[in-house]
Amino acid sequence: MFCLALFDIGINLLFPYPSDPLNISPGQLNLYFDYGRSIEGKVFRQLGETDEKSSLLSQAGWLQPQDWKKLPSQPEKKENLLIASYGMSFSNQVCEAMKKIDPNLTLRLIAGPAAPPNHSFSAYLLDRKYNQANVVIFAILASSVQGLDTMSGMTWGAEVPPSFTYPKYQIKEQKLIAIQPKINSLIDLREAKKEPLKRQEFIQQLQQNDRFYNLFTFHQNFLDSSSMIRLIRRSFSQNFKFSVNRRIHTEKGFNLDWEGIAVLKLMIQEFSKTAQADGKLPIVLLLNDQGYDDHLFQALKTTLEAESIPYVSTHQIVSPTDQNNFVGDGHFTLEANQKIAQAVFNVIEQNQK
Protein backbone atom coordinates (compact mmCIF):
# COMPACT_ATOMS: atom_id res chain seq x y z
CA MET A 1 0.00 0.00 0.00
CA PHE A 2 2.86 2.35 0.82
CA CYS A 3 4.37 1.80 -2.62
CA LEU A 4 1.03 2.47 -4.32
CA ALA A 5 0.59 5.66 -2.33
CA LEU A 6 4.12 6.73 -3.22
CA PHE A 7 3.46 6.00 -6.90
CA ASP A 8 0.22 7.99 -6.73
CA ILE A 9 1.93 11.01 -5.20
CA GLY A 10 4.84 10.74 -7.62
CA ILE A 11 2.59 10.79 -10.69
CA ASN A 12 0.82 13.91 -9.43
CA LEU A 13 4.13 15.66 -8.78
CA LEU A 14 5.78 14.65 -12.04
CA PHE A 15 2.82 15.15 -14.38
CA PRO A 16 0.51 17.85 -12.99
CA TYR A 17 -2.18 19.16 -15.30
CA PRO A 18 -1.99 22.95 -15.84
CA SER A 19 -4.62 24.91 -13.93
CA ASP A 20 -4.70 27.72 -16.51
CA PRO A 21 -7.82 27.25 -18.73
CA LEU A 22 -5.94 28.80 -21.66
CA ASN A 23 -3.08 26.28 -21.53
CA ILE A 24 -3.84 23.88 -24.39
CA SER A 25 -0.50 22.03 -24.40
CA PRO A 26 -0.32 20.09 -21.13
CA GLY A 27 2.01 17.35 -22.39
CA GLN A 28 1.08 13.81 -23.41
CA LEU A 29 1.66 12.14 -20.04
CA ASN A 30 0.05 15.00 -18.14
CA LEU A 31 -3.01 14.54 -20.33
CA TYR A 32 -2.92 10.74 -20.07
CA PHE A 33 -2.97 10.72 -16.28
CA ASP A 34 -5.76 13.31 -16.25
CA TYR A 35 -8.22 11.62 -18.64
CA GLY A 36 -9.96 9.95 -15.70
CA ARG A 37 -10.60 13.13 -13.74
CA SER A 38 -14.30 13.69 -13.10
CA ILE A 39 -16.25 15.46 -15.82
CA GLU A 40 -17.12 18.29 -13.43
CA GLY A 41 -13.47 18.59 -12.45
CA LYS A 42 -12.40 19.02 -16.07
CA VAL A 43 -15.28 21.28 -17.06
CA PHE A 44 -14.81 23.62 -14.09
CA ARG A 45 -11.05 23.76 -14.69
CA GLN A 46 -11.70 24.99 -18.25
CA LEU A 47 -13.92 27.73 -16.88
CA GLY A 48 -12.35 31.14 -16.31
CA GLU A 49 -13.81 34.19 -14.59
CA THR A 50 -14.86 35.52 -18.00
CA ASP A 51 -15.43 33.97 -21.41
CA GLU A 52 -12.12 35.41 -22.58
CA LYS A 53 -10.31 33.67 -19.72
CA SER A 54 -12.06 30.36 -20.39
CA SER A 55 -10.75 27.64 -22.70
CA LEU A 56 -11.82 27.68 -26.34
CA LEU A 57 -13.42 24.25 -25.82
CA SER A 58 -15.61 25.57 -23.01
CA GLN A 59 -16.71 28.50 -25.19
CA ALA A 60 -17.62 26.38 -28.21
CA GLY A 61 -21.07 25.25 -29.27
CA TRP A 62 -23.40 27.20 -26.99
CA LEU A 63 -26.77 27.88 -28.58
CA GLN A 64 -26.68 31.65 -28.21
CA PRO A 65 -28.12 33.45 -31.28
CA GLN A 66 -26.61 36.77 -30.19
CA ASP A 67 -23.18 35.24 -30.80
CA TRP A 68 -24.13 34.56 -34.43
CA LYS A 69 -24.81 38.22 -35.28
CA LYS A 70 -21.24 38.60 -36.52
CA LEU A 71 -21.84 35.90 -39.17
CA PRO A 72 -22.98 36.84 -42.71
CA SER A 73 -26.77 36.97 -42.91
CA GLN A 74 -27.13 37.55 -46.65
CA PRO A 75 -25.09 36.90 -49.82
CA GLU A 76 -22.29 39.36 -50.51
CA LYS A 77 -23.90 39.89 -53.92
CA LYS A 78 -27.53 39.20 -54.83
CA GLU A 79 -26.57 36.85 -57.64
CA ASN A 80 -24.44 34.71 -55.31
CA LEU A 81 -25.42 32.07 -52.79
CA LEU A 82 -25.47 32.21 -49.01
CA ILE A 83 -25.18 28.74 -47.50
CA ALA A 84 -26.10 28.32 -43.84
CA SER A 85 -24.76 25.11 -42.34
CA TYR A 86 -25.63 23.59 -38.98
CA GLY A 87 -23.29 20.86 -37.82
CA MET A 88 -19.74 20.34 -36.62
CA SER A 89 -16.14 20.59 -37.84
CA PHE A 90 -16.78 17.92 -40.49
CA SER A 91 -19.51 19.99 -42.14
CA ASN A 92 -17.52 23.21 -41.73
CA GLN A 93 -14.67 21.64 -43.68
CA VAL A 94 -17.03 20.54 -46.46
CA CYS A 95 -18.44 24.08 -46.73
CA GLU A 96 -14.96 25.58 -46.78
CA ALA A 97 -14.08 23.17 -49.60
CA MET A 98 -17.17 24.44 -51.44
CA LYS A 99 -15.91 28.00 -51.15
CA LYS A 100 -12.61 26.93 -52.71
CA ILE A 101 -14.58 25.63 -55.69
CA ASP A 102 -16.71 28.77 -55.84
CA PRO A 103 -15.09 31.77 -54.10
CA ASN A 104 -18.30 33.77 -54.60
CA LEU A 105 -20.09 31.69 -51.97
CA THR A 106 -21.00 33.30 -48.66
CA LEU A 107 -20.91 30.92 -45.70
CA ARG A 108 -22.81 31.08 -42.41
CA LEU A 109 -21.37 28.25 -40.31
CA ILE A 110 -22.89 27.36 -36.95
CA ALA A 111 -21.34 24.35 -35.26
CA GLY A 112 -20.37 22.63 -32.04
CA PRO A 113 -17.64 20.12 -31.16
CA ALA A 114 -18.83 16.75 -32.57
CA ALA A 115 -22.30 18.26 -32.36
CA PRO A 116 -25.14 15.72 -32.30
CA PRO A 117 -28.28 16.18 -34.43
CA ASN A 118 -30.31 17.66 -31.58
CA HIS A 119 -27.77 20.48 -31.28
CA SER A 120 -27.65 21.14 -35.04
CA PHE A 121 -31.44 20.99 -35.40
CA SER A 122 -31.91 23.38 -32.47
CA ALA A 123 -29.35 25.77 -33.97
CA TYR A 124 -31.23 25.71 -37.26
CA LEU A 125 -34.56 26.49 -35.57
CA LEU A 126 -33.06 29.33 -33.54
CA ASP A 127 -31.37 30.81 -36.60
CA ARG A 128 -34.24 30.54 -39.12
CA LYS A 129 -35.36 34.15 -38.89
CA TYR A 130 -31.89 35.69 -38.79
CA ASN A 131 -30.54 34.96 -42.24
CA GLN A 132 -31.44 35.09 -45.92
CA ALA A 133 -29.70 31.88 -46.90
CA ASN A 134 -30.46 30.34 -50.28
CA VAL A 135 -29.37 26.91 -49.07
CA VAL A 136 -29.52 25.43 -45.56
CA ILE A 137 -27.57 22.31 -44.62
CA PHE A 138 -28.47 20.00 -41.73
CA ALA A 139 -25.28 18.00 -41.18
CA ILE A 140 -25.44 14.69 -39.32
CA LEU A 141 -22.24 12.89 -38.28
CA ALA A 142 -22.76 9.15 -37.87
CA SER A 143 -20.63 8.87 -34.73
CA SER A 144 -22.52 11.77 -33.12
CA VAL A 145 -26.00 10.29 -33.57
CA GLN A 146 -25.61 8.70 -30.13
CA GLY A 147 -25.75 12.25 -28.77
CA LEU A 148 -29.49 12.32 -29.42
CA ASP A 149 -29.74 10.63 -26.02
CA THR A 150 -27.81 13.42 -24.28
CA MET A 151 -28.21 17.06 -23.24
CA SER A 152 -24.56 18.11 -23.13
CA GLY A 153 -21.22 17.36 -24.69
CA MET A 154 -19.97 16.77 -21.14
CA THR A 155 -21.50 13.36 -20.59
CA TRP A 156 -20.57 11.50 -23.77
CA GLY A 157 -17.28 13.31 -24.38
CA ALA A 158 -16.00 12.51 -20.91
CA GLU A 159 -12.25 12.37 -21.62
CA VAL A 160 -12.05 15.88 -23.07
CA PRO A 161 -15.53 17.23 -22.31
CA PRO A 162 -16.94 20.28 -24.08
CA SER A 163 -19.30 22.22 -21.83
CA PHE A 164 -22.07 23.20 -24.24
CA THR A 165 -25.64 22.04 -23.76
CA TYR A 166 -28.65 21.53 -26.03
CA PRO A 167 -32.21 20.19 -25.88
CA LYS A 168 -33.14 16.54 -25.92
CA TYR A 169 -36.11 15.73 -28.14
CA GLN A 170 -38.92 13.27 -27.53
CA ILE A 171 -41.93 12.33 -29.63
CA LYS A 172 -45.40 12.97 -28.27
CA GLU A 173 -48.46 12.62 -30.51
CA GLN A 174 -46.18 12.47 -33.57
CA LYS A 175 -44.59 15.81 -32.72
CA LEU A 176 -41.12 16.69 -31.49
CA ILE A 177 -41.03 18.00 -27.93
CA ALA A 178 -37.84 19.69 -26.73
CA ILE A 179 -36.58 19.31 -23.17
CA GLN A 180 -34.58 22.47 -22.63
CA PRO A 181 -31.41 22.28 -20.52
CA LYS A 182 -31.26 24.11 -17.19
CA ILE A 183 -27.84 25.48 -18.19
CA ASN A 184 -27.66 27.37 -21.49
CA SER A 185 -24.49 29.45 -21.37
CA LEU A 186 -21.10 29.87 -19.75
CA ILE A 187 -22.73 32.43 -17.46
CA ASP A 188 -25.18 29.76 -16.29
CA LEU A 189 -22.31 27.32 -15.85
CA ARG A 190 -20.36 29.75 -13.67
CA GLU A 191 -23.45 30.29 -11.54
CA ALA A 192 -23.93 26.53 -11.21
CA LYS A 193 -20.33 26.18 -10.07
CA LYS A 194 -21.01 28.65 -7.25
CA GLU A 195 -24.63 27.73 -6.45
CA PRO A 196 -25.18 24.10 -5.31
CA LEU A 197 -28.94 24.27 -5.92
CA LYS A 198 -28.60 25.33 -9.57
CA ARG A 199 -25.91 22.72 -10.04
CA GLN A 200 -28.09 19.99 -8.53
CA GLU A 201 -31.07 20.94 -10.71
CA PHE A 202 -28.94 20.44 -13.81
CA ILE A 203 -27.57 17.13 -12.52
CA GLN A 204 -31.10 15.88 -11.80
CA GLN A 205 -32.07 16.79 -15.35
CA LEU A 206 -29.14 14.80 -16.69
CA GLN A 207 -30.06 11.84 -14.49
CA GLN A 208 -33.56 11.83 -15.96
CA ASN A 209 -32.81 12.59 -19.61
CA ASP A 210 -29.17 11.88 -20.48
CA ARG A 211 -28.40 8.20 -21.05
CA PHE A 212 -24.64 8.82 -20.87
CA TYR A 213 -24.77 10.44 -17.43
CA ASN A 214 -23.05 8.43 -14.69
CA LEU A 215 -22.52 9.38 -11.07
CA PHE A 216 -18.99 7.95 -10.78
CA THR A 217 -17.62 9.63 -13.89
CA PHE A 218 -19.45 12.95 -13.56
CA HIS A 219 -19.17 14.19 -9.99
CA GLN A 220 -16.16 16.13 -8.73
CA ASN A 221 -14.85 14.96 -5.36
CA PHE A 222 -11.68 14.08 -3.43
CA LEU A 223 -11.07 11.05 -5.67
CA ASP A 224 -9.88 13.44 -8.39
CA SER A 225 -6.70 13.90 -6.36
CA SER A 226 -5.63 10.28 -6.88
CA SER A 227 -3.86 9.40 -10.13
CA MET A 228 -4.66 5.72 -9.51
CA ILE A 229 -8.37 6.40 -9.12
CA ARG A 230 -8.28 8.56 -12.24
CA LEU A 231 -6.88 5.62 -14.22
CA ILE A 232 -9.59 3.33 -12.84
CA ARG A 233 -12.28 5.89 -13.55
CA ARG A 234 -11.09 6.31 -17.12
CA SER A 235 -11.36 2.57 -17.75
CA PHE A 236 -14.82 2.50 -16.18
CA SER A 237 -15.90 5.51 -18.26
CA GLN A 238 -14.79 3.89 -21.52
CA ASN A 239 -16.59 0.64 -20.69
CA PHE A 240 -19.72 2.48 -19.60
CA LYS A 241 -19.88 4.53 -22.80
CA PHE A 242 -19.31 1.41 -24.90
CA SER A 243 -22.13 -0.47 -23.15
CA VAL A 244 -24.56 2.42 -23.63
CA ASN A 245 -23.61 2.91 -27.26
CA ARG A 246 -24.06 -0.80 -27.99
CA ARG A 247 -27.79 -0.32 -27.43
CA ILE A 248 -27.73 2.38 -30.10
CA HIS A 249 -25.29 1.09 -32.69
CA THR A 250 -23.41 -2.14 -33.45
CA GLU A 251 -21.26 -3.36 -36.32
CA LYS A 252 -24.53 -4.30 -38.07
CA GLY A 253 -25.94 -0.78 -37.97
CA PHE A 254 -28.14 1.48 -35.88
CA ASN A 255 -30.81 -0.04 -33.66
CA LEU A 256 -33.96 0.95 -35.53
CA ASP A 257 -36.06 0.32 -32.40
CA TRP A 258 -34.11 3.00 -30.52
CA GLU A 259 -36.29 6.09 -30.14
CA GLY A 260 -33.47 8.31 -31.39
CA ILE A 261 -33.94 7.06 -34.95
CA ALA A 262 -37.63 8.01 -34.95
CA VAL A 263 -36.68 11.40 -33.49
CA LEU A 264 -34.05 11.91 -36.17
CA LYS A 265 -36.50 11.05 -38.94
CA LEU A 266 -38.95 13.64 -37.65
CA MET A 267 -36.14 16.17 -37.40
CA ILE A 268 -35.14 15.87 -41.04
CA GLN A 269 -38.79 16.04 -42.11
CA GLU A 270 -39.39 19.22 -40.10
CA PHE A 271 -36.11 20.69 -41.30
CA SER A 272 -37.09 20.11 -44.92
CA LYS A 273 -40.65 21.41 -44.57
CA THR A 274 -39.74 24.57 -42.67
CA ALA A 275 -36.81 25.40 -44.95
CA GLN A 276 -38.99 25.08 -48.03
CA ALA A 277 -41.66 27.21 -46.36
CA ASP A 278 -38.96 29.87 -45.89
CA GLY A 279 -38.04 29.67 -49.58
CA LYS A 280 -34.72 27.96 -48.89
CA LEU A 281 -33.27 24.77 -50.34
CA PRO A 282 -32.80 22.16 -47.59
CA ILE A 283 -29.97 19.64 -47.87
CA VAL A 284 -29.37 16.84 -45.39
CA LEU A 285 -25.66 16.04 -45.30
CA LEU A 286 -24.93 12.55 -43.94
CA LEU A 287 -21.31 12.33 -42.83
CA ASN A 288 -20.27 8.70 -42.53
CA ASP A 289 -17.07 8.52 -40.51
CA GLN A 290 -14.92 5.49 -39.73
CA GLY A 291 -16.65 2.56 -38.08
CA TYR A 292 -20.11 3.45 -39.39
CA ASP A 293 -20.02 2.32 -43.03
CA ASP A 294 -23.41 3.26 -44.62
CA HIS A 295 -25.38 2.65 -41.40
CA LEU A 296 -26.67 6.21 -41.08
CA PHE A 297 -27.92 6.24 -44.66
CA GLN A 298 -29.65 2.88 -44.22
CA ALA A 299 -31.43 4.15 -41.11
CA LEU A 300 -32.74 7.29 -42.87
CA LYS A 301 -33.02 6.18 -46.49
CA THR A 302 -36.77 5.50 -46.54
CA THR A 303 -37.60 8.88 -44.99
CA LEU A 304 -35.27 10.83 -47.27
CA GLU A 305 -36.68 9.17 -50.38
CA ALA A 306 -40.34 9.10 -49.32
CA GLU A 307 -40.27 12.81 -48.46
CA SER A 308 -38.09 13.72 -51.50
CA ILE A 309 -35.61 15.47 -49.23
CA PRO A 310 -32.41 16.55 -51.04
CA TYR A 311 -29.42 14.85 -49.45
CA VAL A 312 -25.79 13.91 -49.82
CA SER A 313 -24.46 10.78 -48.11
CA THR A 314 -20.69 10.67 -48.06
CA HIS A 315 -20.50 6.86 -48.22
CA GLN A 316 -21.53 7.15 -51.88
CA ILE A 317 -18.59 9.47 -52.58
CA VAL A 318 -15.72 8.48 -50.27
CA SER A 319 -15.71 5.05 -48.64
CA PRO A 320 -15.81 5.16 -44.82
CA THR A 321 -13.91 1.85 -44.79
CA ASP A 322 -10.93 3.25 -46.73
CA GLN A 323 -8.48 4.82 -44.29
CA ASN A 324 -6.94 6.82 -47.13
CA ASN A 325 -10.01 9.06 -47.01
CA PHE A 326 -9.23 10.18 -43.45
CA VAL A 327 -6.51 12.05 -41.61
CA GLY A 328 -5.11 11.07 -38.22
CA ASP A 329 -7.76 12.82 -36.12
CA GLY A 330 -10.62 11.10 -37.99
CA HIS A 331 -11.64 13.98 -40.26
CA PHE A 332 -11.82 13.65 -44.04
CA THR A 333 -8.76 14.45 -46.13
CA LEU A 334 -8.69 17.59 -48.27
CA GLU A 335 -9.30 15.47 -51.36
CA ALA A 336 -12.30 13.74 -49.77
CA ASN A 337 -13.78 17.07 -48.68
CA GLN A 338 -13.42 18.40 -52.22
CA LYS A 339 -15.33 15.42 -53.61
CA ILE A 340 -18.09 15.82 -51.03
CA ALA A 341 -18.24 19.56 -51.69
CA GLN A 342 -18.74 18.93 -55.41
CA ALA A 343 -21.53 16.46 -54.62
CA VAL A 344 -23.31 19.15 -52.58
CA PHE A 345 -22.96 21.57 -55.50
CA ASN A 346 -24.46 18.93 -57.78
CA VAL A 347 -27.52 18.62 -55.52
CA ILE A 348 -27.91 22.41 -55.46
CA GLU A 349 -27.77 22.57 -59.25
CA GLN A 350 -30.25 19.71 -59.64
CA ASN A 351 -32.76 21.45 -57.38
CA GLN A 352 -32.39 24.88 -58.94
CA LYS A 353 -33.57 23.72 -62.36
Secondary structure, DSSP 8 states (H G I E B T S, - for coil): -HHHHHHHHHHHHHS-----TT-----HHHHHTTTTS-HHHHHHHH--SSSTTS-HHHHTT---GGGGTTS--S-SSTTS-EEEEEE-HHHHHHHHHHHHH-TT-EEEEEE-TT--HHHHHHHHHHHGGG---SEEEEEEEGGGGGGGG-SBHHHHSTTS----B--EEEEETTEEEEE--S--SHHHHHHHHH-HHHHHHHHHHHHHH-TT--HHHH--SGGGG-HHHHHHHHHHHHHHHHHHHHTTEETTEE-TTSHHHHHHHHHHHHHHHHHHHTT-EEEEEEE--TT-TTHHHHHHHHHHHHTT--EEEGGGTS-TT-GGGB-TTS-B-HHHHHHHHHHHHHHHHHHH-
